[in-house]
Amino acid sequence: MLPTVPSATTAHEFALYWEHLNVPSYVAAAPLFISISDPALVHRVTKVLRFNRFEKFILFNNLYCAHVVLEGMSSKHIVVNIESFCEVSKLVPTITILLPLLKTDALESALYSMAELGVQKIQLIYTQKVQRKYKGDKEFQRLKNILIAACEQAKYYAVPDLYEPIDLIQALDEIHPSDTRLYADFNGSNIGVLLQSKPKSLVYLIGPESGLTSAEGELLHSKGFVSYTLGPTILRAWQAATVTAGIIRALCNG
């Protein structure tokens, strides 16, 4: 079994997402030199970041992380030497957020922060007061790229799973029975008290800017959700999503 690697172990090296990183063909080789011809990765290394020969950087995907040295490059390929190869470790607790389809800028800010804080699953949802339409595949790919960029910056190597928006009722029906369930509400309980049991897996929901309807609040209660507050001030939806994830990580990180 490969060793596991925590996040942010090497702050001075660039981390680049490469979905084709794989163990069997690379670990078996000796020495660990590989030639990469992926056009997007080659372009980033040679044209965008302009790496020099022998520069060190990190390649990762959701499963593996490799510390590499750039040994050679051309316009169509790069050659790297893999110095170390590890499995990506996942943070505990497992966090899922049910996030309304916010306005574009707010949604993108929320997703970037969710990735930085190690949220594992992001389910976009429609609530009754969501005020915009989803833009389909083009928007989904942009949001995925934002998550990847955030993980590269934070050196957290497990990119969150992102799911296209579904109705709130459907999202609630898909929650695992053992998950702790919380939702943000100004009149809720202290979140620190609710997290004292340090759950291993939890789901939390943030309402849209205009809030949840009373019927939606009743639905959440019927599904076992407990309301929590983040303090005496009212936050924007994307801020509440970020603060909540940060508190969970600070109080429950295993």
C-alpha positions as CSV (number, residue, x, y, z in Angstrom):
1,M,0.0,0.0,0.0
2,L,1.2,3.5,-0.8
3,P,1.7,6.0,2.0
4,T,-0.9,8.7,2.4
5,V,-0.1,12.4,2.2
6,P,-1.9,15.2,4.0
7,S,-2.7,18.5,2.4
8,A,-0.4,21.5,2.2
9,T,2.8,19.6,2.9
10,T,5.0,21.7,0.5
11,A,4.0,25.3,0.4
12,H,6.6,26.6,-2.0
13,E,5.9,24.1,-4.9
14,F,3.1,24.5,-7.5
15,A,0.4,21.9,-7.4
16,L,-1.2,21.0,-10.7
17,Y,-4.2,18.8,-11.2
18,W,-3.8,16.0,-13.8
19,E,-6.6,13.5,-14.0
20,H,-4.5,10.8,-15.7
21,L,-2.1,10.4,-12.8
22,N,-2.1,6.7,-12.0
23,V,-0.1,4.2,-9.8
24,P,0.4,0.9,-11.8
25,S,2.4,2.1,-14.8
26,Y,4.5,4.7,-12.9
27,V,5.4,3.0,-9.6
28,A,6.6,-0.1,-11.4
29,A,9.1,1.8,-13.5
30,A,12.7,2.4,-12.5
31,P,13.9,5.1,-12.7
32,L,10.6,6.9,-12.4
33,F,10.9,9.0,-15.5
34,I,7.7,9.5,-17.5
35,S,6.9,11.5,-20.6
36,I,3.6,13.4,-20.6
37,S,1.9,14.6,-23.8
38,D,-1.3,15.9,-22.3
39,P,-1.7,19.2,-24.3
40,A,-3.4,21.2,-21.4
41,L,-0.7,20.2,-18.8
42,V,2.2,20.7,-21.2
43,H,0.8,24.2,-22.1
44,R,0.5,25.1,-18.4
45,V,4.0,24.0,-17.6
46,T,5.8,25.5,-20.6
47,K,3.7,28.5,-21.6
48,V,1.7,29.7,-18.6
49,L,3.9,28.9,-15.6
50,R,7.1,28.8,-17.6
51,F,8.8,26.2,-15.5
52,N,12.6,25.8,-15.8
53,R,14.3,22.5,-16.1
54,F,14.8,20.7,-12.8
55,E,12.0,22.7,-11.2
56,K,10.0,20.8,-8.7
57,F,6.2,20.7,-8.6
58,I,3.3,18.4,-7.6
59,L,0.9,16.5,-9.7
60,F,-2.3,15.2,-8.2
61,N,-5.8,13.9,-8.8
62,N,-8.4,12.7,-6.3
63,L,-6.5,9.4,-5.7
64,Y,-2.8,10.1,-5.9
65,C,-0.2,12.8,-5.4
66,A,3.3,12.8,-7.0
67,H,6.2,15.1,-6.2
68,V,8.1,15.5,-9.5
69,V,11.1,17.2,-11.1
70,L,10.9,18.6,-14.6
71,E,13.7,16.9,-16.5
72,G,12.9,18.0,-20.1
73,M,10.3,19.7,-22.2
74,S,9.3,20.6,-25.7
75,S,6.2,22.2,-27.3
76,K,4.4,18.9,-27.2
77,H,5.6,17.0,-24.2
78,I,7.4,17.2,-20.9
79,V,9.5,14.6,-19.0
80,V,9.3,14.4,-15.3
81,N,11.1,12.3,-12.6
82,I,8.7,11.1,-9.9
83,E,10.5,11.6,-6.6
84,S,7.7,10.3,-4.4
85,F,4.2,9.0,-4.9
86,C,1.4,8.8,-2.3
87,E,-2.3,8.1,-1.9
88,V,-4.4,11.2,-1.1
89,S,-5.8,11.2,2.4
90,K,-9.3,12.4,3.0
91,L,-10.3,14.7,5.8
92,V,-12.7,13.7,8.6
93,P,-15.5,14.4,9.0
94,T,-16.9,13.9,5.6
95,I,-18.8,17.1,4.7
96,T,-21.6,17.5,2.2
97,I,-23.2,20.9,1.5
98,L,-26.6,21.4,0.0
99,L,-26.0,24.8,-1.7
100,P,-28.7,26.8,-3.6
101,L,-28.0,28.0,-7.1
102,L,-26.8,31.4,-6.0
103,K,-26.0,34.3,-8.3
104,T,-22.9,33.6,-10.4
105,D,-20.3,35.5,-8.4
106,A,-21.5,34.4,-5.1
107,L,-21.7,30.7,-6.2
108,E,-18.2,30.8,-7.5
109,S,-16.9,32.4,-4.3
110,A,-18.7,29.7,-2.3
111,L,-17.3,26.8,-4.3
112,Y,-13.7,28.1,-4.2
113,S,-13.9,28.3,-0.4
114,M,-15.6,24.9,-0.1
115,A,-12.7,23.3,-1.9
116,E,-10.1,25.1,0.2
117,L,-11.8,23.9,3.3
118,G,-12.0,20.3,2.2
119,V,-15.7,19.9,1.7
120,Q,-16.1,16.5,-0.1
121,K,-19.5,16.8,-1.8
122,I,-21.4,19.8,-3.1
123,Q,-25.0,19.3,-4.2
124,L,-26.5,22.3,-5.9
125,I,-30.2,22.7,-5.2
126,Y,-33.3,24.6,-6.2
127,T,-35.3,26.1,-3.4
128,Q,-38.5,28.1,-3.9
129,K,-36.6,31.5,-3.7
130,V,-33.7,30.6,-6.1
131,Q,-33.8,33.5,-8.6
132,R,-31.8,32.3,-11.6
133,K,-31.5,29.5,-14.1
134,Y,-28.8,27.0,-14.4
135,K,-26.7,27.4,-17.6
136,G,-26.0,23.7,-18.2
137,D,-22.7,22.0,-19.2
138,K,-20.8,25.2,-19.8
139,E,-21.5,26.5,-16.3
140,F,-20.8,23.1,-14.8
141,Q,-17.4,22.8,-16.4
142,R,-16.5,26.4,-15.2
143,L,-17.5,25.5,-11.7
144,K,-15.4,22.3,-11.8
145,N,-12.4,24.3,-13.0
146,I,-12.9,26.7,-10.0
147,L,-12.8,23.7,-7.6
148,I,-9.6,22.4,-9.2
149,A,-8.0,25.8,-9.0
150,A,-8.9,26.2,-5.3
151,C,-7.4,22.7,-4.5
152,E,-4.2,23.6,-6.4
153,Q,-3.9,26.8,-4.4
154,A,-4.8,25.2,-1.0
155,K,-2.7,22.0,-1.8
156,Y,-5.7,19.9,-0.8
157,Y,-5.6,17.1,-3.3
158,A,-9.1,15.7,-3.2
159,V,-11.3,17.9,-5.5
160,P,-14.9,18.0,-4.2
161,D,-17.6,16.1,-6.0
162,L,-19.9,18.6,-7.6
163,Y,-23.5,17.6,-8.7
164,E,-25.8,19.6,-10.9
165,P,-28.8,21.3,-9.3
166,I,-31.8,19.2,-8.3
167,D,-34.9,20.0,-6.3
168,L,-34.6,20.3,-2.5
169,I,-37.0,17.4,-1.9
170,Q,-35.0,15.1,-4.1
171,A,-31.7,16.2,-2.4
172,L,-33.1,15.5,1.0
173,D,-34.3,12.0,-0.1
174,E,-30.7,11.1,-1.2
175,I,-29.0,11.9,2.2
176,H,-27.5,8.8,3.9
177,P,-29.5,7.9,7.1
178,S,-26.4,8.1,9.3
179,D,-25.5,11.7,8.4
180,T,-25.8,14.4,10.9
181,R,-28.0,17.1,9.4
182,L,-27.8,20.9,10.0
183,Y,-29.2,24.0,8.4
184,A,-28.3,27.6,8.9
185,D,-31.0,29.8,10.6
186,F,-30.5,33.1,12.4
187,N,-32.7,31.7,15.3
188,G,-31.0,28.3,15.5
189,S,-28.8,26.8,18.2
190,N,-25.1,27.4,18.8
191,I,-23.3,25.4,16.1
192,G,-20.4,24.7,18.5
193,V,-22.8,22.9,20.9
194,L,-24.3,20.9,18.0
195,L,-20.9,19.7,17.0
196,Q,-19.7,18.5,20.4
197,S,-20.3,14.9,19.4
198,K,-17.8,15.3,16.5
199,P,-19.8,13.5,13.8
200,K,-17.9,11.5,11.2
201,S,-20.2,12.5,8.4
202,L,-22.6,15.4,8.1
203,V,-24.7,17.4,5.7
204,Y,-25.4,21.1,6.1
205,L,-27.7,23.3,4.1
206,I,-27.5,27.1,3.4
207,G,-30.6,28.9,2.2
208,P,-30.5,31.4,-0.7
209,E,-30.1,35.2,-0.1
210,S,-33.8,35.6,0.5
211,G,-34.0,32.7,2.8
212,L,-36.0,29.5,3.0
213,T,-39.8,29.5,3.1
214,S,-41.6,28.3,6.2
215,A,-42.7,25.2,4.4
216,E,-39.1,24.4,3.5
217,G,-38.1,24.9,7.1
218,E,-40.8,22.5,8.2
219,L,-39.7,20.0,5.6
220,L,-36.1,20.2,6.9
221,H,-37.3,19.5,10.5
222,S,-39.3,16.5,9.3
223,K,-36.1,15.1,7.7
224,G,-34.1,15.4,10.9
225,F,-32.3,18.7,10.3
226,V,-31.4,20.8,13.2
227,S,-31.0,24.6,12.8
228,Y,-27.8,26.4,13.8
229,T,-26.8,30.0,14.0
230,L,-23.4,31.6,13.2
231,G,-23.8,34.6,15.5
232,P,-25.7,37.8,16.0
233,T,-25.1,39.2,12.5
234,I,-26.6,38.2,9.1
235,L,-24.2,36.9,6.6
236,R,-24.5,36.5,2.8
237,A,-25.3,33.0,1.7
238,W,-21.8,32.3,0.4
239,Q,-20.2,33.7,3.5
240,A,-22.4,31.5,5.7
241,A,-21.4,28.4,3.7
242,T,-17.7,29.3,4.1
243,V,-17.9,30.1,7.8
244,T,-19.8,26.9,8.5
245,A,-17.3,24.7,6.7
246,G,-14.4,26.4,8.6
247,I,-16.1,25.9,12.0
248,I,-16.7,22.2,11.2
249,R,-13.1,21.7,10.2
250,A,-11.8,23.5,13.3
251,L,-14.0,21.7,15.8
252,C,-14.3,18.3,14.3
253,N,-11.2,17.6,12.3
254,G,-10.1,14.1,12.9
